[in-house]
Amino acid sequence: MQMQRVAIVGCGGSGKSHLARELGKVVHAPVTHLDVVYYDDAWNPLPPEKFEALQRDLVRGERWVIDGNYNSTLQVRLEACDTVILMDVPTVVALWGVFSRQLKHGHGQDRDSGIYNRIHWGVLRYVATYRRRMRPRVLAKIKEYGGHADVILLTSRRHTRRWLKQIAAHQA
């Protein structure tokens, strides 16, 4: 499998940013964390039209790994990618990911790693209801706009580590 343009989607806390960093190293592609693009240092979001335009510029690249859900602009990435990775972890794993990231990195941002920690009830509700509310919408978009791409479901942290090792072995 040749991965040159990879869209990583999934619930907050599922491991998207970590996977993106590691996969970018393996496939020698630049990594973009959409949280870094979407928010400024004061947590102000970009206007929707600018956010979409920036993504359209990003996906014109020959090689890339982009992580982030952002369902409103998911179509942009799906139409351009050759690989979609859905981090499809159980809710409890995603919630633990959010809390453990908070413990490890504290409240705030680490733009280099794509980590934006801002836990509030809205984030927790989103993560807690992702599999029931958002996942079906993401899967429908993948089917509609990403039918040409290889779709990979990673269902646990262990599954992700094993898959990365396999990809690294094939790339070597």
C-alpha distance (Angstrom), angle and dihedral (degrees) to the residues before:
residue distance angle dihedral
M1 . . .
Q2 3.79 . .
M3 3.81 111.4 .
Q4 3.75 115.2 -168.5
R5 3.80 103.6 140.2
V6 3.78 113.1 35.5
A7 3.81 128.1 179.8
I8 3.81 114.1 -164.8
V9 3.80 116.0 -163.5
G10 3.78 135.9 169.3
C11 3.75 145.4 106.6
G12 3.78 123.3 -41.0
G13 3.80 109.2 -90.2
S14 3.81 92.8 25.3
G15 3.81 94.9 113.2
K16 3.82 101.5 -100.1
S17 3.80 96.2 139.5
H18 3.79 94.3 45.5
L19 3.80 91.3 48.7
A20 3.81 91.1 47.1
R21 3.83 92.4 53.2
E22 3.81 93.1 47.7
L23 3.81 95.5 42.3
G24 3.80 91.4 47.7
K25 3.82 88.6 58.5
V26 3.81 92.4 48.2
V27 3.80 97.3 47.8
H28 3.82 94.9 33.4
A29 3.78 94.5 -123.7
P30 3.79 130.9 137.5
V31 3.79 114.0 -102.9
T32 3.79 125.0 -138.1
H33 3.80 121.9 -169.7
L34 3.80 106.4 -157.4
D35 3.81 92.0 -149.4
V36 3.82 87.3 65.1
V37 3.80 90.3 51.4
Y38 3.81 95.7 42.8
Y39 3.84 101.2 46.7
D40 3.77 130.4 49.5
D41 3.81 123.3 -148.9
A42 3.82 91.0 -83.2
W43 3.85 92.7 52.1
N44 3.79 93.0 -105.8
P45 3.81 112.3 149.5
L46 3.77 123.3 -133.4
P47 3.78 116.4 -109.4
P48 3.84 108.4 -92.7
E49 3.81 95.1 -113.1
K50 3.83 92.4 51.9
F51 3.80 91.4 46.7
E52 3.80 91.1 52.5
A53 3.82 92.6 45.1
L54 3.82 91.5 51.6
Q55 3.80 90.1 51.8
R56 3.79 91.4 49.3
D57 3.82 87.4 55.2
L58 3.82 91.9 47.3
V59 3.81 94.8 51.5
R60 3.80 92.0 52.9
G61 3.79 87.1 73.7
E62 3.78 120.0 105.3
R63 3.81 94.2 -127.4
W64 3.77 130.3 20.5
V65 3.78 147.5 142.1
I66 3.80 114.1 -150.0
D67 3.79 123.2 -176.1
G68 3.77 126.8 -165.9
N69 3.75 139.5 86.4
Y70 3.83 106.2 -131.0
N71 3.78 94.1 153.3
S72 3.80 92.6 -164.1
T73 3.82 90.5 68.1
L74 3.81 100.2 26.0
Q75 3.80 91.0 109.0
V76 3.83 90.4 65.6
R77 3.81 92.1 59.4
L78 3.80 96.1 38.1
E79 3.78 94.2 53.7
A80 3.82 91.5 51.4
C81 3.81 103.1 39.3
D82 3.79 129.8 91.5
T83 3.83 92.7 -160.1
V84 3.79 132.0 37.3
I85 3.78 119.1 -166.3
L86 3.79 116.6 -165.4
M87 3.78 113.4 -162.8
D88 3.79 95.2 -146.9
V89 3.80 101.8 177.8
P90 3.82 125.1 154.4
T91 3.80 116.8 -90.9
V92 3.80 93.8 -110.3
V93 3.83 90.0 54.8
A94 3.82 91.6 50.8
L95 3.82 91.9 47.4
W96 3.80 89.6 49.6
G97 3.80 88.5 49.2
V98 3.81 90.9 54.8
F99 3.81 93.1 48.0
S100 3.81 95.9 42.2
R101 3.80 90.5 49.6
Q102 3.81 88.2 52.5
L103 3.81 90.9 50.7
K104 3.79 92.9 46.9
H105 3.81 100.1 41.5
G106 3.81 104.8 19.4
H107 3.78 125.2 -142.4
G108 3.77 114.0 -35.0
Q109 3.75 141.2 41.0
D110 3.76 140.4 -49.7
R111 3.78 102.0 -172.1
D112 3.81 93.7 -173.6
S113 3.79 93.5 58.7
G114 3.81 96.1 35.4
I115 3.78 92.0 -118.1
Y116 3.77 115.9 148.9
N117 3.79 111.3 173.7
R118 3.70 114.1 -169.2
I119 3.76 109.4 139.9
H120 3.78 116.1 -171.5
W121 3.80 134.5 140.8
G122 3.80 92.3 -86.5
V123 3.81 91.4 57.0
L124 3.79 92.8 45.7
R125 3.82 91.9 47.9
Y126 3.82 90.5 48.8
V127 3.81 92.0 51.1
A128 3.81 93.3 42.9
T129 3.82 92.8 51.9
Y130 3.84 99.3 33.3
R131 3.81 97.3 103.3
R132 3.80 92.5 49.6
R133 3.81 100.4 37.8
M134 3.79 112.0 21.5
R135 3.81 104.6 26.0
P136 3.85 93.9 67.7
R137 3.82 89.8 51.3
V138 3.81 91.9 48.7
L139 3.82 91.7 48.3
A140 3.82 90.4 49.6
K141 3.80 90.9 52.0
I142 3.79 91.6 47.4
K143 3.80 88.8 52.8
E144 3.81 93.1 46.1
Y145 3.82 101.3 41.5
G146 3.80 105.3 16.5
G147 3.79 101.6 48.2
H148 3.82 90.8 117.6
A149 3.82 92.5 55.6
D150 3.79 132.9 82.5
V151 3.81 106.8 -105.9
I152 3.79 118.8 -150.5
L153 3.81 123.2 -171.6
L154 3.79 114.8 -158.6
T155 3.79 109.9 -167.8
S156 3.81 104.4 -177.5
R157 3.78 142.5 13.7
R158 3.82 89.2 -104.4
H159 3.81 91.1 51.0
T160 3.82 88.9 50.5
R161 3.82 93.2 50.7
R162 3.83 92.1 48.6
W163 3.80 91.9 47.3
L164 3.81 91.9 49.7
K165 3.81 90.5 51.1
Q166 3.82 90.2 51.6
I167 3.80 92.0 49.3
A168 3.81 91.6 47.4
A169 3.82 90.2 50.8
H170 3.81 91.5 51.0
Q171 3.80 92.4 47.2
A172 3.81 93.2 51.0
